[in-house]
Amino acid sequence: MLRPILKTAVLLAPGFEDIEAVTSIDVLRRADIPVAVASVGVKGLVTSAHGLSIQTDCAVEDLVADDLALVVLPGGMPGATNLKASRSVRLLLEQVRAGGGLLAAICAAPIVLHAAGILTTQLYTCYPSFEKEIGGHYTADRVRVDDRLITACGPGASLEFALELVSQLGKPEVAAHLNRGMLV
């Protein structure tokens, strides 16, 4: 059984993929799920791979793993490699996972789960070609859920991914309602 939804966090490092980050934040908030947008490697304003700047709520170091039901990792380059390089990110992921929380990564970001030693025997998907770095059980699906890990293949799957996050957080009826309302 999932623990109650306390808060979710979307981690943004310089060079994040715009669509993946904004879609995840937007859909979670439409579902009335609290979201903290946390910066990694910089304070405050984080700039995407395509020049979109987002003001964050806090730094990754300010997050408390016990307060989080879900951590979302948008892809993008060099965003995913910047996430991967952060010891604070890897530690947070390990703590949230150990506490029973969900972890989600889209596009290139499953490399972060792999670097944290979390993506081991699970089925996963990612942007084609990144499976070569990760190894393991790549599926080439658009969205894949396995063992409290939610992964997706890339920007085009952002809405499906975000709706799956809502569903996995125990709100499948809300996800279905948003799906219909957004004409997905």
C-alpha positions as CSV (number, residue, x, y, z in Angstrom):
1,M,0.0,0.0,0.0
2,L,1.3,3.5,-0.9
3,R,1.9,5.9,2.0
4,P,-0.2,9.1,2.0
5,I,0.8,11.8,-0.4
6,L,2.9,14.2,1.5
7,K,4.7,16.0,-1.3
8,T,6.3,15.4,-4.6
9,A,9.5,16.9,-5.9
10,V,10.6,17.7,-9.5
11,L,14.4,18.1,-9.7
12,L,15.7,20.7,-12.2
13,A,19.3,20.8,-13.2
14,P,20.7,23.2,-15.9
15,G,19.8,21.8,-19.3
16,F,16.6,20.0,-18.3
17,E,14.1,19.1,-21.0
18,D,11.4,21.8,-21.0
19,I,8.4,19.7,-21.9
20,E,9.2,16.9,-19.5
21,A,9.6,19.2,-16.5
22,V,6.7,21.6,-17.1
23,T,4.3,18.8,-18.1
24,S,5.1,16.8,-14.9
25,I,4.7,19.9,-12.7
26,D,1.5,21.0,-14.4
27,V,-0.3,17.6,-14.3
28,L,0.7,16.9,-10.7
29,R,-0.7,20.3,-9.7
30,R,-3.9,19.9,-11.7
31,A,-4.4,16.7,-9.7
32,D,-4.0,18.7,-6.4
33,I,-0.8,16.9,-5.6
34,P,1.7,19.2,-3.8
35,V,4.9,19.8,-5.8
36,A,8.2,21.2,-4.8
37,V,10.4,22.3,-7.7
38,A,13.9,21.9,-6.6
39,S,17.1,23.2,-8.1
40,V,20.2,21.1,-8.6
41,G,23.7,22.7,-8.9
42,V,22.4,26.3,-8.9
43,K,20.2,28.4,-6.7
44,G,16.8,29.8,-7.7
45,L,16.5,30.1,-11.4
46,V,17.3,27.1,-13.6
47,T,17.6,27.3,-17.3
48,S,16.4,24.5,-19.6
49,A,18.1,23.0,-22.7
50,H,16.0,25.3,-24.8
51,G,16.4,28.6,-22.8
52,L,13.3,28.4,-20.6
53,S,14.1,29.6,-17.1
54,I,12.1,28.3,-14.1
55,Q,12.2,29.8,-10.6
56,T,12.5,26.9,-8.2
57,D,10.9,26.6,-4.7
58,C,14.1,25.3,-3.0
59,A,17.4,23.5,-3.5
60,V,17.6,19.7,-3.6
61,E,19.5,19.9,-0.3
62,D,16.5,21.5,1.3
63,L,14.2,18.5,0.6
64,V,13.5,15.9,3.3
65,A,13.2,12.4,2.0
66,D,10.6,11.4,4.6
67,D,8.3,14.1,3.3
68,L,8.4,12.9,-0.3
69,A,6.1,10.3,-1.9
70,L,7.6,10.8,-5.3
71,V,10.7,12.3,-6.9
72,V,10.6,13.2,-10.7
73,L,13.7,13.5,-12.8
74,P,13.2,15.2,-16.2
75,G,15.7,14.3,-18.9
76,G,17.3,16.6,-21.4
77,M,21.0,17.2,-22.0
78,P,23.0,18.2,-20.2
79,G,20.2,18.2,-17.5
80,A,20.3,14.4,-17.0
81,T,24.1,14.3,-16.7
82,N,24.0,17.2,-14.3
83,L,21.5,15.3,-12.1
84,K,23.6,12.2,-12.4
85,A,26.7,14.2,-11.2
86,S,25.0,15.4,-8.0
87,R,25.7,13.5,-4.8
88,S,22.7,15.2,-3.2
89,V,20.4,13.9,-5.9
90,R,21.7,10.3,-5.6
91,L,21.4,10.4,-1.8
92,L,17.8,11.7,-2.0
93,L,16.8,9.0,-4.4
94,E,18.3,6.3,-2.2
95,Q,16.5,7.7,0.9
96,V,13.1,8.1,-0.8
97,R,13.3,4.6,-2.3
98,A,14.3,3.1,1.1
99,G,11.3,4.9,2.6
100,G,8.9,3.3,0.2
101,G,8.5,6.3,-2.1
102,L,8.2,6.3,-5.9
103,L,10.9,7.5,-8.3
104,A,10.3,8.6,-11.9
105,A,12.6,9.4,-14.7
106,I,12.0,10.3,-18.3
107,C,14.1,10.4,-21.5
108,A,17.8,10.4,-20.5
109,A,17.1,10.6,-16.8
110,P,17.1,6.9,-16.1
111,I,20.9,7.2,-16.2
112,V,20.5,8.9,-12.8
113,L,18.6,6.0,-11.4
114,H,21.3,3.7,-12.7
115,A,24.1,5.8,-11.3
116,A,22.4,5.7,-7.9
117,G,22.4,1.9,-8.0
118,I,18.6,1.9,-8.0
119,L,17.8,0.7,-11.6
120,T,19.1,-2.9,-11.3
121,T,16.6,-5.7,-12.1
122,Q,13.6,-3.6,-13.0
123,L,12.1,-3.2,-16.4
124,Y,12.5,0.3,-17.7
125,T,12.4,2.6,-20.7
126,C,14.4,5.6,-21.7
127,Y,15.4,7.7,-24.7
128,P,16.7,5.3,-27.4
129,S,20.5,4.9,-27.1
130,F,20.7,5.6,-23.4
131,E,19.9,1.9,-22.7
132,K,23.5,1.2,-23.8
133,E,24.8,3.2,-20.9
134,I,22.3,1.7,-18.4
135,G,22.2,-2.0,-19.5
136,G,19.6,-4.1,-17.7
137,H,16.1,-4.8,-18.8
138,Y,15.2,-2.1,-21.4
139,T,11.7,-2.4,-22.9
140,A,11.4,0.4,-25.5
141,D,7.9,1.1,-24.1
142,R,6.6,4.7,-24.0
143,V,6.0,4.5,-20.3
144,R,6.9,1.6,-18.0
145,V,6.1,1.0,-14.3
146,D,8.1,-1.6,-12.3
147,D,8.8,-1.9,-8.6
148,R,7.9,1.7,-7.7
149,L,9.9,3.1,-10.6
150,I,8.2,5.0,-13.4
151,T,10.2,5.6,-16.6
152,A,9.3,7.0,-20.0
153,C,11.0,7.3,-23.4
154,G,11.1,11.0,-24.1
155,P,9.4,14.4,-24.6
156,G,6.5,12.9,-26.7
157,A,5.5,10.7,-23.8
158,S,5.4,13.5,-21.3
159,L,1.6,13.6,-20.8
160,E,1.3,9.8,-20.6
161,F,4.2,9.9,-18.0
162,A,2.7,12.6,-15.9
163,L,-0.8,11.0,-15.9
164,E,0.9,7.7,-14.8
165,L,2.5,9.6,-11.9
166,V,-0.9,10.7,-10.8
167,S,-2.3,7.2,-11.1
168,Q,0.7,5.7,-9.2
169,L,0.2,8.2,-6.4
170,G,-3.2,6.6,-5.8
171,K,-5.4,8.8,-7.9
172,P,-6.2,6.8,-11.0
173,E,-9.7,8.3,-11.3
174,V,-8.2,11.8,-11.3
175,A,-5.7,10.7,-13.9
176,A,-8.5,9.4,-16.1
177,H,-10.5,12.7,-15.6
178,L,-7.4,14.8,-16.6
179,N,-6.8,12.5,-19.6
180,R,-10.3,13.2,-20.8
181,G,-10.3,16.9,-20.0
182,M,-6.9,17.5,-21.7
183,L,-8.0,15.5,-24.8
184,V,-5.0,13.2,-24.5
